[in-house]
Amino acid sequence: MSAFHDLKLNALDGGDLSLKPYKGQVVLVVNVASKCGLTPQYAALEQLYQTYKDKGFTVLGLPCNQFAGQEPGSEAQIQEFCSMNYGVSFPLGAKLDVNGPRRHSMYRLLAGEGAEFPGDITWNFEKFLVGKDGRVLARFSPRTAPDDPAVVQAIEKALG
């Protein structure tokens, strides 16, 4: 079991969000926000999820309020926003910090010291592609759309 699959998160609905069930799947981890210029990426993320979920792929959305306060809502407000505006059906975690002294262990693994793609998260909607074995395969800029050919090709390659 990889360190990635050992992580435990809080789900947006208040429950536990274990990553163990994603062992053997490809996961696109994205820090998300409801009031960002990039928020419309939710639509493309949902489309990616719908396209590849039956092939062993999931999107994991992790709300973060560290960039210009663009995710100020409560967990219930975030859930409602995502459902009502974008029909989001992929898993969403509770709000967490991606940078700084309270950086969540997920982001220490993805972007911390010794990571494959180290460095602070630059903005909302930065994407990390995690392979079936829990290794980080790629990191994509917030401005790289989820349906960008480079992202799609990386997902398809990881799915094999």
SEDOKOL-451104 format. One line per field, with one value per residue (C-alpha): residue number from 1; residue in three letters; x, y, z. Coordinates in pm, whole numbers, plus 50000, padded with zeros to 5 digits. Layout:
<sites>
num = [NUM ...]
residu = [ALA ...]
c1 = [X ...]
c2 = [Y ...]
c3 = [Z ...]
</sites>
This chain:
<sites>
num = [1 2 3 4 5 6 7 8 9 10 11 12 13 14 15 16 17 18 19 20 21 22 23 24 25 26 27 28 29 30 31 32 33 34 35 36 37 38 39 40 41 42 43 44 45 46 47 48 49 50 51 52 53 54 55 56 57 58 59 60 61 62 63 64 65 66 67 68 69 70 71 72 73 74 75 76 77 78 79 80 81 82 83 84 85 86 87 88 89 90 91 92 93 94 95 96 97 98 99 100 101 102 103 104 105 106 107 108 109 110 111 112 113 114 115 116 117 118 119 120 121 122 123 124 125 126 127 128 129 130 131 132 133 134 135 136 137 138 139 140 141 142 143 144 145 146 147 148 149 150 151 152 153 154 155 156 157 158 159 160]
residu = [MET SER ALA PHE HIS ASP LEU LYS LEU ASN ALA LEU ASP GLY GLY ASP LEU SER LEU LYS PRO TYR LYS GLY GLN VAL VAL LEU VAL VAL ASN VAL ALA SER LYS CYS GLY LEU THR PRO GLN TYR ALA ALA LEU GLU GLN LEU TYR GLN THR TYR LYS ASP LYS GLY PHE THR VAL LEU GLY LEU PRO CYS ASN GLN PHE ALA GLY GLN GLU PRO GLY SER GLU ALA GLN ILE GLN GLU PHE CYS SER MET ASN TYR GLY VAL SER PHE PRO LEU GLY ALA LYS LEU ASP VAL ASN GLY PRO ARG ARG HIS SER MET TYR ARG LEU LEU ALA GLY GLU GLY ALA GLU PHE PRO GLY ASP ILE THR TRP ASN PHE GLU LYS PHE LEU VAL GLY LYS ASP GLY ARG VAL LEU ALA ARG PHE SER PRO ARG THR ALA PRO ASP ASP PRO ALA VAL VAL GLN ALA ILE GLU LYS ALA LEU GLY]
c1 = [50000 50138 50154 49886 49642 49711 49590 49260 49064 48742 48467 48270 47963 48148 48223 48556 48715 48961 49184 49227 48938 49130 49423 49451 49275 49405 49316 49324 49361 49249 49231 48900 48717 48367 48443 48745 48781 48878 48567 48408 48673 48431 48232 48533 48638 48291 48305 48645 48507 48201 48414 48670 48511 48417 48779 48926 48956 48830 48859 48914 48816 48968 48828 49078 49030 49397 49385 49216 48943 48777 48624 48458 48150 48067 48091 47712 47732 48020 47830 47517 47714 47893 47575 47349 47590 47804 47632 47949 47931 48301 48423 48485 48686 48641 48833 49203 49527 49752 50041 50199 50247 49904 49952 49748 49941 49793 49974 50293 50293 50201 50414 50630 50999 51105 50792 50817 50681 50771 50677 50392 50053 50024 49645 49308 49261 49621 49606 49807 49767 49824 49879 49728 50022 49986 50283 50241 50274 50214 50137 49933 49903 49574 49535 49567 49209 49101 49015 49349 49499 49805 49582 49364 49669 49829 49507 49470 49836 49800 49487 49685]
c2 = [50000 50341 50642 50802 50518 50530 50891 50966 51277 51425 51411 51724 51565 51524 51154 50984 50975 50687 50661 50283 50214 50405 50161 50040 50351 50668 50979 51344 51547 51909 52191 52360 52683 52817 53185 53171 53271 52909 52766 52675 52399 52201 52127 51977 51787 51631 51544 51376 51182 51068 50970 50760 50651 50308 50256 50304 50682 50936 51306 51408 51770 51930 52275 52531 52890 52994 53188 53528 53375 53217 52925 53100 52877 52603 52240 52236 52552 52410 52084 52269 52500 52209 52005 52286 52463 52181 51851 51736 51366 51295 51282 51607 51644 51896 52225 52195 52392 52318 52547 52681 52545 52376 52209 51890 51562 51506 51813 51734 51407 51567 51882 51879 51821 51504 51492 51410 51759 51973 52334 52539 52518 52831 52881 52707 52418 52293 51928 51620 51293 50995 50652 50318 50252 50586 50754 51111 51097 51459 51807 52053 52429 52580 52738 52401 52301 51952 51867 51992 51723 51691 51606 51366 51190 51155 51004 50762 50656 50600 50393 50177]
c3 = [50000 49908 50137 49917 49979 50353 50376 50543 50468 50594 50335 50254 50414 50745 50711 50653 50310 50299 49994 50030 49786 49518 49518 49160 49028 48870 49070 48967 49289 49251 49504 49423 49505 49439 49384 49154 48791 48729 48902 48565 48548 48768 48449 48269 48583 48605 48234 48280 48574 48378 48077 48266 48596 48461 48353 48702 48727 48977 49045 49407 49474 49784 49867 49987 50107 50099 49771 49805 50025 49721 49914 50211 50241 50485 50378 50318 50105 49900 49841 49734 49504 49333 49291 49177 48941 48802 48887 49063 49148 49210 49572 49755 50073 50350 50326 50392 50366 50069 50172 50487 50837 50841 50501 50496 50479 50130 50003 50196 49999 49665 49675 49986 50032 49856 49638 49268 49184 49488 49548 49687 49523 49311 49296 49296 49052 49051 48950 49046 48860 49087 48934 49030 49262 49443 49275 49151 48773 48672 48799 48599 48639 48758 48414 48239 48173 48283 47921 47787 47559 47788 48086 47889 47739 48082 48224 47933 47960 48337 48282 48041]
</sites>
